Amino acid sequence: MLELKELKTSYKQSQVLFGIDLQVNAGEVVTLLGRNGMGKTTTIHSILGIVKAQSGEILFEGKQVREWPAHKVAQAGIGLVPEGRQIFPNLNVIENLIATAANRSKNKTHWTLDRVFTLFPRLADRAKNMGNQLSGGEQQMLAIGRALMTNPRLLILDEATEGLAPLIRTEIWDCLKGLKDAGQSILVVDKNIEALTHFADRHYIIEKGLVVWTGDSMTLSADKEIQHRYLGI
């Protein structure tokens, strides 16, 4: 579904990505791991066209999208839950969810308000509350719901549970497991290795803009040296 080949990206004179190779297959949950400042968010922004990559390939469902503007990438079927949530503070929950809603692929089982509220009952209870009246956990649920309302074929989460209380993190992980069971393809950035290895299929670790390790959950869980060397665990 998504394939990066030798992806290189710079911010002005500072090169951040030095040739990223990564692949997400249909129905998979894949993680992008690494310490802060190693290029995870830059990789995500390059995929989405928020930052223009210098060279390499970004293939989404077989189409080369590296030169596409961000809105066209989103319309192609990639949904983002951004770092920091970035919900609309002056819109209520319902307005946030419908603001960018679309069903371009005409999916008969598309995401609706009722379906999002079933996934996150807390949002149903807070439906008329403004975005800036929600807790951090509720805002993250809203950001996920907003992305799902675009009916993405690939869902990307950047720092999925950063700054959230343990109980809310568990709710988010349960949500992602449920989405995976329903066939949703997901690329997730997070630091909670133990939770991720319970449901993710494969993992990529990047260090200074390069993929330094890739493998499945069983291998990553068992390799404490790799975790310590690249993830600071």
KEDREN-135267 format. One record per residue: residue number from 1; chain; x, y, z of N, C-alpha, C in turn. Coordinates in nm, 2 decimals, m for minus. Layout:
<nodes>
NODE, pos, unit, n.u, n.v, n.w, ca.u, ca.v, ca.w, c.u, c.v, c.w
NODE, NUM, A, X, Y, Z, X, Y, Z, X, Y, Z
...
</nodes>
This chain:
<nodes>
NODE, pos, unit, n.u, n.v, n.w, ca.u, ca.v, ca.w, c.u, c.v, c.w
NODE, 1, A, 0.08, m0.12, 0.00, 0.00, 0.00, 0.00, 0.09, 0.13, 0.00
NODE, 2, A, 0.18, 0.13, 0.09, 0.28, 0.24, 0.10, 0.42, 0.19, 0.09
NODE, 3, A, 0.50, 0.25, 0.01, 0.64, 0.21, 0.00, 0.73, 0.34, m0.02
NODE, 4, A, 0.83, 0.35, 0.07, 0.93, 0.45, 0.05, 1.06, 0.39, 0.01
NODE, 5, A, 1.12, 0.45, m0.09, 1.25, 0.40, m0.14, 1.35, 0.51, m0.15
NODE, 6, A, 1.46, 0.50, m0.07, 1.57, 0.59, m0.07, 1.52, 0.74, m0.05
NODE, 7, A, 1.43, 0.76, 0.04, 1.37, 0.89, 0.06, 1.47, 0.98, 0.13
NODE, 8, A, 1.49, 1.10, 0.07, 1.58, 1.20, 0.13, 1.51, 1.33, 0.14
NODE, 9, A, 1.52, 1.39, 0.26, 1.45, 1.52, 0.29, 1.54, 1.61, 0.36
NODE, 10, A, 1.54, 1.74, 0.33, 1.61, 1.84, 0.40, 1.53, 1.96, 0.44
NODE, 11, A, 1.57, 2.03, 0.55, 1.51, 2.16, 0.58, 1.62, 2.26, 0.55
NODE, 12, A, 1.59, 2.33, 0.44, 1.69, 2.43, 0.39, 1.83, 2.36, 0.37
NODE, 13, A, 1.93, 2.40, 0.45, 2.06, 2.34, 0.43, 2.09, 2.22, 0.52
NODE, 14, A, 1.99, 2.18, 0.60, 2.01, 2.07, 0.69, 1.94, 1.95, 0.65
NODE, 15, A, 2.01, 1.84, 0.61, 1.95, 1.72, 0.57, 1.91, 1.64, 0.69
NODE, 16, A, 1.79, 1.58, 0.68, 1.73, 1.51, 0.79, 1.71, 1.36, 0.76
NODE, 17, A, 1.67, 1.33, 0.64, 1.65, 1.19, 0.60, 1.76, 1.16, 0.49
NODE, 18, A, 1.82, 1.04, 0.51, 1.94, 1.01, 0.42, 1.91, 0.89, 0.34
NODE, 19, A, 1.79, 0.85, 0.32, 1.76, 0.73, 0.23, 1.67, 0.63, 0.31
NODE, 20, A, 1.55, 0.68, 0.34, 1.46, 0.59, 0.42, 1.39, 0.49, 0.33
NODE, 21, A, 1.39, 0.36, 0.37, 1.32, 0.26, 0.30, 1.22, 0.20, 0.40
NODE, 22, A, 1.09, 0.20, 0.36, 0.98, 0.15, 0.45, 0.87, 0.10, 0.37
NODE, 23, A, 0.79, 0.01, 0.42, 0.68, m0.05, 0.35, 0.57, m0.08, 0.45
NODE, 24, A, 0.44, m0.05, 0.41, 0.32, m0.08, 0.48, 0.23, m0.16, 0.38
NODE, 25, A, 0.20, m0.28, 0.42, 0.11, m0.36, 0.33, m0.04, m0.34, 0.38
NODE, 26, A, m0.13, m0.37, 0.29, m0.27, m0.36, 0.32, m0.31, m0.44, 0.44
NODE, 27, A, m0.38, m0.38, 0.54, m0.42, m0.45, 0.66, m0.32, m0.46, 0.77
NODE, 28, A, m0.20, m0.41, 0.75, m0.09, m0.42, 0.85, m0.09, m0.30, 0.94
NODE, 29, A, m0.04, m0.32, 1.06, 0.00, m0.21, 1.15, 0.15, m0.21, 1.16
NODE, 30, A, 0.21, m0.10, 1.12, 0.36, m0.09, 1.11, 0.40, 0.03, 1.20
NODE, 31, A, 0.51, 0.02, 1.27, 0.55, 0.13, 1.36, 0.68, 0.19, 1.31
NODE, 32, A, 0.69, 0.32, 1.34, 0.82, 0.39, 1.31, 0.87, 0.44, 1.44
NODE, 33, A, 0.98, 0.39, 1.48, 1.04, 0.41, 1.61, 1.17, 0.48, 1.61
NODE, 34, A, 1.21, 0.54, 1.72, 1.34, 0.61, 1.73, 1.33, 0.71, 1.84
NODE, 35, A, 1.45, 0.76, 1.88, 1.46, 0.87, 1.98, 1.41, 1.00, 1.92
NODE, 36, A, 1.39, 1.10, 2.00, 1.35, 1.23, 1.95, 1.45, 1.29, 1.86
NODE, 37, A, 1.41, 1.35, 1.75, 1.50, 1.42, 1.66, 1.57, 1.33, 1.56
NODE, 38, A, 1.52, 1.21, 1.54, 1.59, 1.12, 1.45, 1.52, 1.11, 1.31
NODE, 39, A, 1.41, 1.18, 1.30, 1.35, 1.19, 1.16, 1.21, 1.13, 1.15
NODE, 40, A, 1.15, 1.09, 1.26, 1.02, 1.02, 1.24, 0.91, 1.11, 1.19
NODE, 41, A, 0.90, 1.23, 1.25, 0.80, 1.33, 1.20, 0.83, 1.38, 1.06
NODE, 42, A, 0.96, 1.40, 1.03, 0.99, 1.44, 0.90, 0.96, 1.33, 0.80
NODE, 43, A, 0.97, 1.21, 0.83, 0.93, 1.10, 0.74, 0.78, 1.11, 0.72
NODE, 44, A, 0.70, 1.13, 0.82, 0.56, 1.14, 0.81, 0.52, 1.26, 0.72
NODE, 45, A, 0.58, 1.37, 0.75, 0.55, 1.49, 0.67, 0.59, 1.48, 0.53
NODE, 46, A, 0.70, 1.41, 0.50, 0.74, 1.38, 0.36, 0.64, 1.30, 0.29
NODE, 47, A, 0.58, 1.19, 0.36, 0.48, 1.11, 0.30, 0.36, 1.19, 0.26
NODE, 48, A, 0.32, 1.28, 0.35, 0.20, 1.36, 0.33, 0.22, 1.48, 0.24
NODE, 49, A, 0.34, 1.51, 0.20, 0.36, 1.63, 0.12, 0.36, 1.76, 0.20
NODE, 50, A, 0.37, 1.75, 0.33, 0.38, 1.87, 0.41, 0.52, 1.93, 0.40
NODE, 51, A, 0.62, 1.84, 0.39, 0.75, 1.88, 0.36, 0.79, 1.81, 0.23
NODE, 52, A, 0.85, 1.88, 0.13, 0.89, 1.82, 0.01, 1.02, 1.75, 0.02
NODE, 53, A, 1.01, 1.62, m0.02, 1.13, 1.54, m0.02, 1.22, 1.58, m0.14
NODE, 54, A, 1.35, 1.57, m0.12, 1.45, 1.60, m0.22, 1.45, 1.49, m0.33
NODE, 55, A, 1.45, 1.37, m0.29, 1.47, 1.26, m0.39, 1.41, 1.13, m0.33
NODE, 56, A, 1.41, 1.03, m0.41, 1.36, 0.90, m0.36, 1.22, 0.88, m0.41
NODE, 57, A, 1.15, 0.78, m0.37, 1.02, 0.75, m0.41, 0.92, 0.73, m0.30
NODE, 58, A, 0.80, 0.79, m0.31, 0.69, 0.76, m0.22, 0.58, 0.71, m0.30
NODE, 59, A, 0.55, 0.58, m0.29, 0.45, 0.51, m0.37, 0.33, 0.48, m0.28
NODE, 60, A, 0.22, 0.53, m0.32, 0.09, 0.49, m0.25, 0.00, 0.42, m0.34
NODE, 61, A, m0.03, 0.30, m0.31, m0.11, 0.21, m0.40, m0.06, 0.22, m0.54
NODE, 62, A, 0.07, 0.21, m0.55, 0.14, 0.20, m0.68, 0.16, 0.33, m0.75
NODE, 63, A, 0.11, 0.44, m0.70, 0.12, 0.58, m0.76, 0.24, 0.65, m0.69
NODE, 64, A, 0.32, 0.72, m0.77, 0.43, 0.80, m0.72, 0.37, 0.94, m0.68
NODE, 65, A, 0.37, 0.96, m0.55, 0.31, 1.08, m0.49, 0.41, 1.18, m0.43
NODE, 66, A, 0.53, 1.16, m0.46, 0.63, 1.25, m0.39, 0.62, 1.39, m0.43
NODE, 67, A, 0.57, 1.42, m0.55, 0.56, 1.56, m0.60, 0.42, 1.62, m0.57
NODE, 68, A, 0.33, 1.54, m0.51, 0.19, 1.58, m0.50, 0.18, 1.68, m0.38
NODE, 69, A, 0.09, 1.78, m0.39, 0.07, 1.87, m0.28, m0.01, 1.79, m0.17
NODE, 70, A, 0.00, 1.85, m0.05, m0.05, 1.77, 0.07, m0.20, 1.74, 0.05
NODE, 71, A, m0.28, 1.83, 0.00, m0.43, 1.81, m0.01, m0.46, 1.69, m0.10
NODE, 72, A, m0.38, 1.68, m0.21, m0.40, 1.57, m0.30, m0.36, 1.44, m0.24
NODE, 73, A, m0.25, 1.43, m0.16, m0.22, 1.31, m0.09, m0.33, 1.27, 0.00
NODE, 74, A, m0.38, 1.37, 0.08, m0.49, 1.34, 0.17, m0.61, 1.28, 0.09
NODE, 75, A, m0.65, 1.34, m0.02, m0.76, 1.30, m0.10, m0.74, 1.16, m0.16
NODE, 76, A, m0.61, 1.12, m0.17, m0.58, 0.99, m0.23, m0.61, 0.88, m0.13
NODE, 77, A, m0.63, 0.91, 0.00, m0.67, 0.81, 0.10, m0.57, 0.80, 0.22
NODE, 78, A, m0.49, 0.90, 0.25, m0.41, 0.89, 0.37, m0.46, 0.99, 0.47
NODE, 79, A, m0.49, 0.94, 0.59, m0.54, 1.02, 0.70, m0.44, 1.04, 0.81
NODE, 80, A, m0.42, 1.16, 0.86, m0.32, 1.18, 0.96, m0.38, 1.22, 1.10
NODE, 81, A, m0.33, 1.16, 1.20, m0.36, 1.21, 1.34, m0.23, 1.27, 1.38
NODE, 82, A, m0.22, 1.41, 1.38, m0.09, 1.48, 1.39, m0.04, 1.48, 1.54
NODE, 83, A, 0.09, 1.50, 1.55, 0.15, 1.52, 1.68, 0.09, 1.65, 1.74
NODE, 84, A, 0.05, 1.65, 1.86, m0.02, 1.77, 1.92, m0.16, 1.78, 1.89
NODE, 85, A, m0.22, 1.68, 1.82, m0.37, 1.67, 1.79, m0.42, 1.77, 1.70
NODE, 86, A, m0.39, 1.90, 1.72, m0.43, 2.01, 1.63, m0.58, 2.00, 1.59
NODE, 87, A, m0.66, 1.98, 1.68, m0.81, 1.99, 1.66, m0.84, 2.14, 1.65
NODE, 88, A, m0.96, 2.17, 1.60, m1.01, 2.31, 1.59, m1.07, 2.35, 1.73
NODE, 89, A, m1.00, 2.44, 1.80, m1.05, 2.47, 1.93, m1.18, 2.55, 1.94
NODE, 90, A, m1.22, 2.62, 1.83, m1.34, 2.70, 1.83, m1.46, 2.63, 1.76
NODE, 91, A, m1.44, 2.50, 1.73, m1.55, 2.41, 1.68, m1.58, 2.31, 1.79
NODE, 92, A, m1.71, 2.27, 1.79, m1.75, 2.16, 1.89, m1.71, 2.03, 1.83
NODE, 93, A, m1.73, 1.92, 1.91, m1.69, 1.79, 1.87, m1.75, 1.75, 1.74
NODE, 94, A, m1.88, 1.77, 1.72, m1.95, 1.73, 1.60, m1.89, 1.81, 1.48
NODE, 95, A, m1.87, 1.94, 1.50, m1.82, 2.02, 1.39, m1.68, 1.98, 1.35
NODE, 96, A, m1.59, 1.94, 1.45, m1.46, 1.89, 1.42, m1.46, 1.77, 1.34
NODE, 97, A, m1.56, 1.68, 1.37, m1.57, 1.55, 1.30, m1.62, 1.57, 1.15
NODE, 98, A, m1.71, 1.66, 1.13, m1.76, 1.67, 1.00, m1.69, 1.77, 0.91
NODE, 99, A, m1.60, 1.85, 0.97, m1.53, 1.95, 0.90, m1.46, 1.90, 0.77
NODE, 100, A, m1.39, 1.79, 0.78, m1.31, 1.73, 0.67, m1.36, 1.60, 0.63
NODE, 101, A, m1.49, 1.56, 0.67, m1.54, 1.43, 0.64, m1.56, 1.41, 0.49
NODE, 102, A, m1.53, 1.29, 0.44, m1.54, 1.26, 0.30, m1.54, 1.11, 0.28
NODE, 103, A, m1.61, 1.06, 0.18, m1.61, 0.92, 0.14, m1.59, 0.91, m0.01
NODE, 104, A, m1.47, 0.94, m0.05, m1.44, 0.95, m0.19, m1.44, 0.82, m0.26
NODE, 105, A, m1.41, 0.71, m0.18, m1.41, 0.58, m0.24, m1.55, 0.51, m0.24
NODE, 106, A, m1.65, 0.59, m0.19, m1.79, 0.54, m0.19, m1.80, 0.41, m0.12
NODE, 107, A, m1.73, 0.40, m0.01, m1.74, 0.28, 0.08, m1.87, 0.27, 0.15
NODE, 108, A, m1.94, 0.15, 0.13, m2.07, 0.14, 0.19, m2.07, 0.13, 0.34
NODE, 109, A, m1.95, 0.09, 0.40, m1.94, 0.09, 0.54, m1.85, 0.20, 0.59
NODE, 110, A, m1.87, 0.32, 0.53, m1.79, 0.44, 0.57, m1.81, 0.49, 0.71
NODE, 111, A, m1.72, 0.57, 0.75, m1.73, 0.62, 0.89, m1.83, 0.73, 0.90
NODE, 112, A, m1.91, 0.73, 1.00, m2.01, 0.83, 1.03, m2.00, 0.88, 1.17
NODE, 113, A, m2.07, 0.98, 1.21, m2.07, 1.03, 1.34, m2.11, 0.92, 1.44
NODE, 114, A, m2.21, 0.84, 1.41, m2.26, 0.74, 1.50, m2.15, 0.63, 1.52
NODE, 115, A, m2.08, 0.60, 1.41, m1.98, 0.50, 1.42, m1.86, 0.55, 1.50
NODE, 116, A, m1.82, 0.68, 1.49, m1.71, 0.73, 1.57, m1.76, 0.74, 1.72
NODE, 117, A, m1.88, 0.77, 1.74, m1.93, 0.78, 1.88, m1.94, 0.64, 1.94
NODE, 118, A, m1.96, 0.54, 1.86, m1.96, 0.40, 1.92, m1.82, 0.36, 1.95
NODE, 119, A, m1.72, 0.41, 1.87, m1.58, 0.38, 1.90, m1.53, 0.45, 2.02
NODE, 120, A, m1.58, 0.58, 2.04, m1.53, 0.66, 2.15, m1.66, 0.72, 2.22
NODE, 121, A, m1.72, 0.65, 2.31, m1.84, 0.70, 2.37, m1.82, 0.83, 2.45
NODE, 122, A, m1.70, 0.86, 2.49, m1.67, 0.98, 2.56, m1.70, 1.10, 2.47
NODE, 123, A, m1.68, 1.09, 2.34, m1.70, 1.19, 2.25, m1.85, 1.22, 2.23
NODE, 124, A, m1.93, 1.11, 2.24, m2.08, 1.13, 2.23, m2.13, 1.21, 2.35
NODE, 125, A, m2.07, 1.19, 2.46, m2.11, 1.26, 2.58, m2.07, 1.41, 2.57
NODE, 126, A, m1.96, 1.44, 2.49, m1.91, 1.57, 2.49, m1.94, 1.64, 2.35
NODE, 127, A, m2.04, 1.59, 2.28, m2.06, 1.62, 2.14, m2.08, 1.77, 2.12
NODE, 128, A, m2.13, 1.84, 2.21, m2.16, 1.99, 2.20, m2.05, 2.07, 2.26
NODE, 129, A, m1.95, 2.01, 2.32, m1.84, 2.08, 2.38, m1.74, 2.13, 2.27
NODE, 130, A, m1.68, 2.25, 2.29, m1.58, 2.30, 2.20, m1.45, 2.22, 2.22
NODE, 131, A, m1.37, 2.23, 2.11, m1.24, 2.15, 2.11, m1.15, 2.19, 2.23
NODE, 132, A, m1.15, 2.32, 2.27, m1.07, 2.36, 2.38, m1.12, 2.33, 2.51
NODE, 133, A, m1.24, 2.27, 2.52, m1.30, 2.23, 2.65, m1.28, 2.08, 2.68
NODE, 134, A, m1.21, 2.01, 2.59, m1.18, 1.87, 2.61, m1.05, 1.84, 2.68
NODE, 135, A, m1.04, 1.73, 2.75, m0.92, 1.69, 2.81, m0.82, 1.64, 2.70
NODE, 136, A, m0.70, 1.62, 2.73, m0.60, 1.58, 2.63, m0.64, 1.44, 2.57
NODE, 137, A, m0.69, 1.35, 2.65, m0.73, 1.22, 2.60, m0.85, 1.23, 2.51
NODE, 138, A, m0.94, 1.32, 2.54, m1.06, 1.34, 2.46, m1.02, 1.41, 2.33
NODE, 139, A, m0.92, 1.50, 2.33, m0.88, 1.56, 2.21, m0.81, 1.46, 2.12
NODE, 140, A, m0.73, 1.37, 2.18, m0.67, 1.26, 2.09, m0.77, 1.17, 2.03
NODE, 141, A, m0.88, 1.14, 2.10, m0.99, 1.06, 2.05, m1.05, 1.13, 1.93
NODE, 142, A, m1.07, 1.26, 1.95, m1.13, 1.35, 1.85, m1.04, 1.35, 1.73
NODE, 143, A, m0.91, 1.36, 1.75, m0.82, 1.37, 1.63, m0.82, 1.24, 1.55
NODE, 144, A, m0.83, 1.13, 1.63, m0.85, 1.00, 1.56, m0.98, 0.99, 1.48
NODE, 145, A, m1.09, 1.03, 1.55, m1.22, 1.02, 1.49, m1.22, 1.11, 1.36
NODE, 146, A, m1.16, 1.23, 1.37, m1.16, 1.32, 1.26, m1.09, 1.26, 1.14
NODE, 147, A, m0.97, 1.20, 1.17, m0.90, 1.13, 1.06, m0.98, 1.01, 1.00
NODE, 148, A, m1.05, 0.94, 1.08, m1.13, 0.83, 1.03, m1.25, 0.88, 0.95
NODE, 149, A, m1.30, 0.99, 0.98, m1.41, 1.05, 0.90, m1.38, 1.08, 0.76
NODE, 150, A, m1.25, 1.09, 0.73, m1.20, 1.10, 0.59, m1.20, 0.97, 0.52
NODE, 151, A, m1.23, 0.86, 0.59, m1.23, 0.72, 0.54, m1.10, 0.69, 0.47
NODE, 152, A, m0.99, 0.70, 0.55, m0.86, 0.67, 0.49, m0.83, 0.53, 0.46
NODE, 153, A, m0.76, 0.50, 0.35, m0.71, 0.36, 0.33, m0.59, 0.33, 0.42
NODE, 154, A, m0.51, 0.44, 0.45, m0.40, 0.43, 0.54, m0.41, 0.54, 0.64
NODE, 155, A, m0.41, 0.50, 0.77, m0.42, 0.59, 0.88, m0.28, 0.60, 0.94
NODE, 156, A, m0.23, 0.73, 0.96, m0.10, 0.76, 1.02, m0.12, 0.83, 1.15
NODE, 157, A, m0.06, 0.78, 1.25, m0.06, 0.85, 1.38, 0.08, 0.89, 1.43
NODE, 158, A, 0.10, 1.02, 1.45, 0.23, 1.07, 1.49, 0.22, 1.10, 1.64
NODE, 159, A, 0.30, 1.02, 1.72, 0.30, 1.02, 1.87, 0.16, 1.00, 1.92
NODE, 160, A, 0.11, 0.87, 1.90, m0.02, 0.83, 1.92, m0.07, 0.86, 2.07
NODE, 161, A, 0.02, 0.84, 2.17, m0.03, 0.85, 2.31, 0.06, 0.94, 2.39
NODE, 162, A, 0.13, 1.03, 2.33, 0.22, 1.12, 2.40, 0.14, 1.21, 2.50
NODE, 163, A, 0.19, 1.21, 2.62, 0.13, 1.29, 2.72, 0.00, 1.25, 2.78
NODE, 164, A, m0.04, 1.13, 2.75, m0.17, 1.08, 2.79, m0.16, 0.99, 2.92
NODE, 165, A, m0.26, 0.99, 3.00, m0.27, 0.91, 3.12, m0.27, 0.76, 3.08
NODE, 166, A, m0.22, 0.67, 3.17, m0.22, 0.53, 3.13, m0.35, 0.47, 3.09
NODE, 167, A, m0.46, 0.51, 3.16, m0.59, 0.45, 3.12, m0.64, 0.50, 2.98
NODE, 168, A, m0.61, 0.62, 2.95, m0.64, 0.67, 2.82, m0.55, 0.61, 2.71
NODE, 169, A, m0.43, 0.59, 2.74, m0.34, 0.51, 2.65, m0.40, 0.38, 2.61
NODE, 170, A, m0.45, 0.31, 2.72, m0.50, 0.18, 2.70, m0.62, 0.18, 2.60
NODE, 171, A, m0.71, 0.29, 2.62, m0.82, 0.31, 2.53, m0.78, 0.33, 2.39
NODE, 172, A, m0.67, 0.40, 2.37, m0.62, 0.43, 2.23, m0.57, 0.30, 2.17
NODE, 173, A, m0.49, 0.22, 2.25, m0.44, 0.10, 2.20, m0.55, 0.00, 2.16
NODE, 174, A, m0.65, m0.01, 2.25, m0.77, m0.09, 2.22, m0.84, m0.05, 2.09
NODE, 175, A, m0.84, 0.08, 2.07, m0.90, 0.14, 1.95, m0.82, 0.09, 1.82
NODE, 176, A, m0.69, 0.10, 1.83, m0.61, 0.07, 1.72, m0.61, m0.08, 1.69
NODE, 177, A, m0.62, m0.16, 1.80, m0.64, m0.31, 1.78, m0.77, m0.34, 1.70
NODE, 178, A, m0.87, m0.27, 1.75, m1.00, m0.29, 1.68, m1.00, m0.25, 1.53
NODE, 179, A, m0.93, m0.14, 1.51, m0.92, m0.09, 1.37, m0.84, m0.19, 1.28
NODE, 180, A, m0.74, m0.25, 1.34, m0.66, m0.35, 1.27, m0.75, m0.47, 1.24
NODE, 181, A, m0.82, m0.51, 1.34, m0.91, m0.63, 1.32, m1.01, m0.61, 1.21
NODE, 182, A, m1.05, m0.48, 1.19, m1.14, m0.44, 1.08, m1.07, m0.42, 0.95
NODE, 183, A, m0.94, m0.44, 0.94, m0.87, m0.44, 0.82, m0.80, m0.30, 0.78
NODE, 184, A, m0.80, m0.21, 0.88, m0.74, m0.08, 0.86, m0.59, m0.09, 0.85
NODE, 185, A, m0.53, m0.03, 0.75, m0.38, m0.02, 0.75, m0.34, 0.10, 0.83
NODE, 186, A, m0.24, 0.08, 0.91, m0.20, 0.18, 1.01, m0.04, 0.19, 1.01
NODE, 187, A, 0.01, 0.32, 1.01, 0.15, 0.35, 1.04, 0.15, 0.44, 1.16
NODE, 188, A, 0.22, 0.39, 1.27, 0.21, 0.46, 1.40, 0.35, 0.49, 1.45
NODE, 189, A, 0.36, 0.62, 1.50, 0.48, 0.66, 1.57, 0.44, 0.67, 1.72
NODE, 190, A, 0.52, 0.60, 1.80, 0.50, 0.61, 1.95, 0.62, 0.56, 2.02
NODE, 191, A, 0.62, 0.57, 2.15, 0.74, 0.53, 2.23, 0.71, 0.41, 2.32
NODE, 192, A, 0.58, 0.36, 2.32, 0.54, 0.26, 2.41, 0.56, 0.12, 2.34
NODE, 193, A, 0.68, 0.07, 2.35, 0.72, m0.05, 2.28, 0.64, m0.17, 2.33
NODE, 194, A, 0.62, m0.18, 2.46, 0.54, m0.30, 2.51, 0.40, m0.31, 2.45
NODE, 195, A, 0.33, m0.19, 2.45, 0.20, m0.19, 2.39, 0.20, m0.22, 2.24
NODE, 196, A, 0.29, m0.16, 2.17, 0.30, m0.17, 2.03, 0.33, m0.31, 1.98
NODE, 197, A, 0.41, m0.38, 2.05, 0.45, m0.52, 2.01, 0.34, m0.62, 2.04
NODE, 198, A, 0.23, m0.58, 2.11, 0.12, m0.67, 2.13, 0.03, m0.68, 2.01
NODE, 199, A, 0.04, m0.58, 1.92, m0.06, m0.58, 1.80, 0.00, m0.54, 1.67
NODE, 200, A, 0.12, m0.47, 1.67, 0.18, m0.43, 1.54, 0.25, m0.55, 1.47
NODE, 201, A, 0.24, m0.55, 1.34, 0.30, m0.66, 1.26, 0.45, m0.64, 1.25
NODE, 202, A, 0.50, m0.52, 1.21, 0.64, m0.50, 1.19, 0.68, m0.36, 1.24
NODE, 203, A, 0.81, m0.34, 1.26, 0.86, m0.22, 1.32, 0.99, m0.18, 1.24
NODE, 204, A, 1.00, m0.04, 1.23, 1.12, 0.02, 1.17, 1.18, 0.11, 1.27
NODE, 205, A, 1.30, 0.10, 1.30, 1.37, 0.19, 1.39, 1.46, 0.28, 1.30
NODE, 206, A, 1.45, 0.42, 1.32, 1.54, 0.51, 1.25, 1.63, 0.58, 1.35
NODE, 207, A, 1.75, 0.60, 1.30, 1.86, 0.67, 1.37, 1.93, 0.77, 1.28
NODE, 208, A, 1.92, 0.89, 1.31, 1.98, 1.00, 1.23, 1.94, 0.99, 1.08
NODE, 209, A, 1.81, 0.97, 1.06, 1.76, 0.97, 0.92, 1.78, 0.85, 0.84
NODE, 210, A, 1.82, 0.74, 0.90, 1.84, 0.61, 0.83, 1.77, 0.50, 0.91
NODE, 211, A, 1.71, 0.40, 0.84, 1.66, 0.28, 0.90, 1.77, 0.20, 0.94
NODE, 212, A, 1.78, 0.17, 1.07, 1.89, 0.09, 1.13, 1.85, m0.05, 1.17
NODE, 213, A, 1.71, m0.07, 1.18, 1.67, m0.20, 1.22, 1.52, m0.22, 1.17
NODE, 214, A, 1.48, m0.33, 1.13, 1.34, m0.37, 1.10, 1.32, m0.51, 1.13
NODE, 215, A, 1.20, m0.54, 1.18, 1.17, m0.68, 1.21, 1.03, m0.69, 1.27
NODE, 216, A, 0.99, m0.81, 1.31, 0.85, m0.83, 1.37, 0.85, m0.81, 1.52
NODE, 217, A, 0.73, m0.81, 1.57, 0.71, m0.78, 1.72, 0.79, m0.88, 1.81
NODE, 218, A, 0.78, m1.01, 1.77, 0.85, m1.11, 1.86, 1.00, m1.09, 1.86
NODE, 219, A, 1.06, m1.05, 1.75, 1.20, m1.03, 1.75, 1.24, m0.91, 1.83
NODE, 220, A, 1.16, m0.80, 1.81, 1.19, m0.67, 1.88, 1.17, m0.69, 2.03
NODE, 221, A, 1.07, m0.76, 2.07, 1.04, m0.78, 2.22, 1.16, m0.86, 2.28
NODE, 222, A, 1.21, m0.95, 2.21, 1.32, m1.04, 2.26, 1.46, m0.97, 2.26
NODE, 223, A, 1.47, m0.87, 2.18, 1.61, m0.81, 2.16, 1.62, m0.68, 2.24
NODE, 224, A, 1.66, m0.70, 2.37, 1.67, m0.59, 2.46, 1.79, m0.50, 2.42
NODE, 225, A, 1.89, m0.56, 2.36, 2.01, m0.48, 2.32, 1.97, m0.37, 2.21
NODE, 226, A, 1.89, m0.41, 2.12, 1.84, m0.32, 2.01, 1.75, m0.21, 2.08
NODE, 227, A, 1.67, m0.25, 2.17, 1.58, m0.15, 2.24, 1.67, m0.05, 2.31
NODE, 228, A, 1.77, m0.10, 2.38, 1.85, m0.01, 2.46, 1.94, 0.08, 2.37
NODE, 229, A, 1.99, 0.02, 2.26, 2.08, 0.10, 2.18, 2.01, 0.21, 2.10
NODE, 230, A, 1.89, 0.18, 2.05, 1.83, 0.28, 1.96, 1.70, 0.35, 2.02
NODE, 231, A, 1.65, 0.29, 2.13, 1.52, 0.35, 2.18, 1.54, 0.39, 2.32
NODE, 232, A, 1.66, 0.37, 2.38, 1.68, 0.42, 2.52, 1.61, 0.35, 2.63
NODE, 233, A, 1.58, 0.23, 2.60, 1.50, 0.15, 2.70, 1.59, 0.07, 2.79
</nodes>
